[in-house]
């Protein structure tokens, strides 16, 4: 699904490039190569964000949950 989203992003930007070309607006930096590079950067950033979230969740959230379980177990043993 992620690959499909990035393909749609690239398709939209390419359509925008052709639209600008049709109405006579052109930018030197807005080319097919820059669109492809942008899609690659966006997909790499999305993968980085997902991985950073997974690392955070597995370290901080799991440690907090284990601490909560230890407190709960200690509380039950005291009663």
C-alpha positions as semicolon CSV with decimal commas, in nm:
position;residue;x (nm);y (nm);z (nm)
1;X;0,000;0,000;0,000
2;X;0,285;0,240;0,078
3;X;0,433;0,188;-0,267
4;X;0,096;0,271;-0,421
5;X;0,076;0,597;-0,228
6;X;0,419;0,706;-0,346
7;X;0,332;0,608;-0,703
8;X;0,021;0,826;-0,679
9;X;0,231;1,114;-0,545
10;X;0,472;1,081;-0,836
11;X;0,183;1,063;-1,082
12;X;0,026;1,375;-0,939
13;X;0,351;1,569;-0,957
14;X;0,407;1,453;-1,315
15;X;0,056;1,563;-1,409
16;X;0,129;1,898;-1,245
17;X;0,448;1,924;-1,452
18;X;0,253;1,864;-1,773
19;X;-0,017;2,110;-1,667
20;X;0,239;2,382;-1,606
21;X;0,398;2,304;-1,943
22;X;0,061;2,338;-2,115
23;X;-0,009;2,682;-1,972
24;X;0,346;2,797;-2,042
25;X;0,483;2,800;-1,690
26;X;0,815;2,625;-1,650
27;X;1,065;2,589;-1,373
28;X;1,419;2,472;-1,440
29;X;1,425;2,260;-1,126
30;X;1,081;2,099;-1,178
31;X;1,161;1,809;-1,409
32;X;1,080;1,441;-1,427
33;X;1,412;1,362;-1,260
34;X;1,342;1,600;-0,970
35;X;0,995;1,447;-0,927
36;X;1,142;1,096;-0,911
37;X;1,408;1,210;-0,664
38;X;1,142;1,380;-0,449
39;X;0,927;1,066;-0,440
40;X;1,232;0,863;-0,333
41;X;1,310;1,111;-0,055
42;X;0,950;1,112;0,068
43;X;0,935;0,732;0,070
44;X;1,268;0,711;0,255
45;X;1,146;0,965;0,511
46;X;0,825;0,768;0,564
47;X;1,025;0,449;0,620
48;X;1,251;0,634;0,864
49;X;0,951;0,770;1,055
50;X;0,793;0,425;1,083
51;X;1,120;0,272;1,204
52;X;1,185;0,549;1,457
53;X;0,834;0,500;1,595
54;X;0,887;0,122;1,616
55;X;1,217;0,167;1,802
56;X;1,062;0,419;2,040
57;X;0,763;0,196;2,105
58;X;0,975;-0,113;2,163
59;X;1,211;0,059;2,403
60;X;1,026;0,326;2,600
61;X;0,672;0,194;2,588
62;X;0,774;-0,164;2,663
63;X;0,998;-0,057;2,952
64;X;0,718;0,151;3,098
65;X;0,472;-0,135;3,062
66;X;0,714;-0,378;3,232
67;X;0,762;-0,133;3,519
68;X;0,385;-0,101;3,555
69;X;0,352;-0,481;3,566
70;X;0,623;-0,503;3,835
71;X;0,446;-0,241;4,047
72;X;0,117;-0,421;4,004
73;X;0,273;-0,755;4,101
74;X;0,443;-0,598;4,406
75;X;0,115;-0,437;4,509
76;X;-0,066;-0,772;4,490
77;X;0,206;-0,940;4,698
78;X;0,176;-0,673;4,971
79;X;-0,199;-0,729;5,006
